[in-house]
Structures are given as structure tokens and as C-alpha cells.
Amino acid sequence: SQVFALHQPPADMSVPLYKDIGKEGNDLLSKDFQDKPVEITLKTVAHNTTFNPSISSDGSKVSGLWKSTCPVKTSTIDFEAGTAGNNKIVLSNSKLLSDVKLSATFESDKASNRTVKAAAEVKKAQVSSAATVTVPFAAGAKPSVNVNIAGKKGQVLAGVEVEATADGEPTSKNLAINVAHEQHSIT
């Protein structure tokens, strides 16, 4: 009985050119296949903590992101770490005060730029508002404050947003008005 066999190439077969080495295999593998973005996401929960890693590829590079959410008494800690070097930790609490969500965020990037944010959001039936204070720790960066408010009266919804640096210089001002009647709206 024969356990294995060695395959001998025909004697008349010449050595392929360098550019043709692997060409048949490459042609076979690339035929009818296109480099389309691929994303794989997993989600699991253990001890009330959600783990959500993902990996994606756009054909030329692969990136990954790790997300997790962990409840701590009346608060929640959200953590993100990416292969691009961006990291974020958010501590939020929406149970301390009625209709109010408080949060603190720490962010860092690949260049070691760090930012701290403190935010408060208030949501009521007819009005909502939010304020965020951002303190970047990069050289020359200025702290900023973003305040926005939106209200609804009948069929009219209006909102305004203002962002300014710590020395009072406005960096953006936005106003939005929406009038809606049944299925029609104008913004």
C-alpha cells in the first residue's frame, strides 16, 4: 500500500517567468471577487457588562474597535479603544436628577492629544437643552463651551446653538426652525 505519492512535473515543463509565478493562483482567487468593505462585529453580555469588539477592512487596511459598557450603581461607564489610537471613556448618569443626564468624557488620540468634556442635558416634554464644556490639553488649544436649546409650541419646533471659546469668541451660531402640519414640514 502507498501512504503518499510525489507528483513529478512533466519533463518538458519549463520554469515560468518571474512575473508568472503565482499568477494562476492569483487569477483563480481574484476572479469574480471584488475588494468590498468587510466588517465583523461581535456582541456579548457578561455580568451586565456589554462587550462589543469589531474589525473592519476596506480592502487596503484593517481597523478594529473595542467597545464596552458597564453599569456602576446609578451610572454607566462606556469605553472605546481603536486600532487607530483613539480612546474614549465616558461616565454618565441619568438617574441622579429627574430629566437630566450628566456626563464626563476623557478622550485621547494617537498623537497623545487629550480632551476632557463635562456635559449636562435636560429633556422635558416641550423643551430640551444641553451644555458642554470642552478642555483640550494640546498646546495652544482653547477651552470651549457649547450651549443649545430647543422648544416646541404647537406645530413649530425651534432651536438655537452657540459655541464659544473660553475668552468669549463665538466659533459657531446656528438657528433652526421647523413648521410641521400632519405629514408636511418646512425647515
Legacy VTK file of the C-alpha trace (Angstrom):
# vtk DataFile Version 3.0
C-alpha trace
ASCII
DATASET POLYDATA
POINTS 187 float
0.000 0.000 0.000
1.123 3.509 -0.774
0.940 6.104 2.027
1.739 9.141 -0.078
2.690 9.937 -3.643
5.057 12.508 -5.021
3.914 14.355 -8.104
6.636 14.790 -10.684
6.138 17.596 -13.217
6.392 16.596 -16.860
9.946 16.707 -18.202
9.017 19.198 -20.955
7.572 21.758 -18.500
9.765 24.835 -18.360
10.238 27.136 -15.399
7.729 30.021 -15.529
8.856 33.616 -15.786
9.124 35.530 -12.523
6.029 37.626 -13.305
4.011 34.443 -13.861
4.891 32.758 -10.556
1.658 32.581 -8.606
-0.314 34.088 -11.496
-2.637 31.101 -11.882
-3.447 31.088 -8.172
-3.940 34.861 -8.130
-6.208 34.686 -11.184
-8.239 31.948 -9.551
-8.584 33.790 -6.237
-9.341 37.208 -7.727
-11.776 36.016 -10.387
-15.267 37.307 -9.643
-14.135 38.657 -6.278
-14.112 42.349 -5.537
-12.468 44.194 -2.701
-15.569 45.232 -0.814
-15.595 46.539 2.725
-15.891 43.763 5.272
-16.994 44.237 8.861
-17.268 41.687 11.627
-18.965 42.719 14.863
-19.463 40.622 17.952
-21.642 41.451 20.919
-21.811 39.647 24.222
-23.046 40.470 27.708
-21.480 39.112 30.887
-22.257 40.292 34.429
-24.320 43.207 32.996
-21.281 44.430 31.040
-21.611 44.633 27.256
-18.553 43.798 25.167
-18.714 44.807 21.524
-15.476 44.279 19.546
-15.444 44.839 15.791
-12.961 44.558 12.970
-13.314 46.041 9.501
-11.393 46.138 6.254
-11.826 48.351 3.229
-9.552 46.219 1.063
-6.384 48.197 1.753
-6.313 48.454 5.544
-7.741 46.695 8.551
-9.008 48.513 11.625
-10.519 47.404 14.880
-12.607 48.907 17.645
-13.315 47.638 21.141
-16.429 48.983 22.867
-17.730 48.052 26.270
-20.467 49.381 28.538
-20.521 48.716 32.244
-23.203 49.807 34.720
-21.832 51.089 38.035
-24.569 51.729 40.640
-26.619 54.587 39.094
-24.026 55.425 36.414
-22.667 53.893 33.230
-19.079 53.681 32.017
-18.570 53.452 28.248
-15.113 52.590 26.937
-13.827 52.677 23.339
-10.353 51.808 22.078
-9.470 51.728 18.400
-6.502 50.442 16.445
-6.076 53.990 15.077
-5.054 55.087 18.585
-8.287 56.870 19.527
-9.559 56.085 23.025
-12.592 57.373 24.907
-14.020 56.821 28.390
-17.440 58.269 29.280
-19.016 58.275 32.734
-22.702 59.168 32.527
-25.581 59.364 34.967
-29.212 59.935 34.046
-30.681 58.883 37.394
-29.180 61.482 39.715
-31.632 64.229 38.709
-35.016 63.837 37.031
-34.912 64.535 33.234
-31.177 65.374 33.453
-28.225 63.421 32.039
-24.771 64.309 33.325
-21.586 63.031 31.666
-17.824 63.343 31.861
-15.632 62.277 28.944
-11.901 61.702 28.576
-10.553 61.315 25.023
-7.064 60.739 23.652
-5.744 60.154 20.153
-2.682 58.609 18.540
-0.776 61.901 18.850
-1.461 61.885 22.626
-3.798 64.872 22.389
-6.107 64.679 25.368
-9.503 66.294 25.919
-11.862 66.365 28.888
-15.559 67.206 28.466
-18.284 67.827 31.025
-21.871 67.875 29.805
-25.430 68.243 31.044
-28.594 67.518 29.057
-32.142 68.369 30.143
-35.122 66.891 28.303
-38.702 67.860 29.060
-41.880 67.390 27.019
-41.760 70.840 25.368
-38.125 71.912 25.782
-34.628 70.412 25.789
-31.230 71.934 26.374
-27.606 70.861 26.618
-24.346 72.422 27.686
-20.862 71.017 27.131
-17.557 72.393 28.397
-14.531 71.068 26.459
-10.998 71.405 27.807
-8.287 70.277 25.354
-4.780 69.702 26.714
-2.982 70.294 23.394
-0.572 73.225 23.119
-2.374 76.382 22.058
-5.844 74.809 22.205
-8.551 76.826 23.929
-11.365 75.503 26.104
-14.829 75.945 24.632
-18.464 75.980 25.708
-21.387 74.736 23.618
-24.943 75.597 24.659
-28.101 74.672 22.796
-31.806 74.844 23.466
-34.833 73.646 21.527
-38.520 74.122 22.174
-41.817 73.096 20.698
-45.048 75.068 20.670
-47.898 73.630 18.647
-46.621 72.900 15.161
-43.434 74.972 15.498
-40.123 73.492 16.639
-37.216 75.912 17.054
-33.668 75.529 18.267
-30.538 77.592 18.694
-26.939 76.552 19.287
-23.972 78.713 20.231
-20.372 77.611 20.694
-17.695 79.909 22.050
-14.138 79.707 23.281
-13.379 80.375 26.929
-12.484 84.003 26.159
-15.963 84.601 24.697
-15.168 84.383 20.967
-18.123 82.711 19.203
-16.989 79.899 16.910
-20.440 78.924 15.636
-24.049 80.098 15.837
-26.878 78.044 14.435
-30.641 78.539 14.301
-33.210 76.019 13.091
-36.975 76.408 12.756
-39.324 73.645 11.658
-43.028 74.099 10.978
-44.954 70.860 10.606
-48.547 70.082 9.773
-49.549 66.421 9.594
-47.131 64.865 7.073
-45.684 68.128 5.691
-42.877 70.140 7.191
-40.731 73.144 6.313
-37.340 73.697 7.873
LINES 1 188
187 0 1 2 3 4 5 6 7 8 9 10 11 12 13 14 15 16 17 18 19 20 21 22 23 24 25 26 27 28 29 30 31 32 33 34 35 36 37 38 39 40 41 42 43 44 45 46 47 48 49 50 51 52 53 54 55 56 57 58 59 60 61 62 63 64 65 66 67 68 69 70 71 72 73 74 75 76 77 78 79 80 81 82 83 84 85 86 87 88 89 90 91 92 93 94 95 96 97 98 99 100 101 102 103 104 105 106 107 108 109 110 111 112 113 114 115 116 117 118 119 120 121 122 123 124 125 126 127 128 129 130 131 132 133 134 135 136 137 138 139 140 141 142 143 144 145 146 147 148 149 150 151 152 153 154 155 156 157 158 159 160 161 162 163 164 165 166 167 168 169 170 171 172 173 174 175 176 177 178 179 180 181 182 183 184 185 186
